Amino acid sequence: MKKVVMSLLAPLALAACGSYDLPTEELRQMKPACSGGDLAVCADIGHAVRQQRTEAAYLARTAE
């Protein structure tokens, strides 16, 4: 079961630790821990980035 969960989190972790610029200072400070292998931090970064993108897309749709 643990392997299944880890395999599902791997894409999220890799996306969170990518080379693009993170939107907030707090997330940039978390990046070294993610790069060091802390999957919980990687998941937190990925969740925060996904939430910010969703909110931005919603605001863009409602502003039209």
ChimeraX attribute file (.defattr): number of C-alpha atoms within 10 A of each C-alpha:
attribute: neighborCount
match mode: 1-to-1
recipient: residues
	/A:1	6
	/A:2	7
	/A:3	8
	/A:4	9
	/A:5	9
	/A:6	13
	/A:7	12
	/A:8	11
	/A:9	17
	/A:10	15
	/A:11	13
	/A:12	20
	/A:13	25
	/A:14	16
	/A:15	16
	/A:16	26
	/A:17	25
	/A:18	12
	/A:19	8
	/A:20	8
	/A:21	9
	/A:22	18
	/A:23	11
	/A:24	10
	/A:25	8
	/A:26	10
	/A:27	19
	/A:28	13
	/A:29	11
	/A:30	17
	/A:31	18
	/A:32	14
	/A:33	14
	/A:34	20
	/A:35	16
	/A:36	11
	/A:37	12
	/A:38	14
	/A:39	19
	/A:40	13
	/A:41	21
	/A:42	27
	/A:43	21
	/A:44	17
	/A:45	24
	/A:46	21
	/A:47	15
	/A:48	17
	/A:49	18
	/A:50	14
	/A:51	12
	/A:52	13
	/A:53	12
	/A:54	12
	/A:55	12
	/A:56	12
	/A:57	12
	/A:58	11
	/A:59	11
	/A:60	10
	/A:61	9
	/A:62	8
	/A:63	7
	/A:64	5
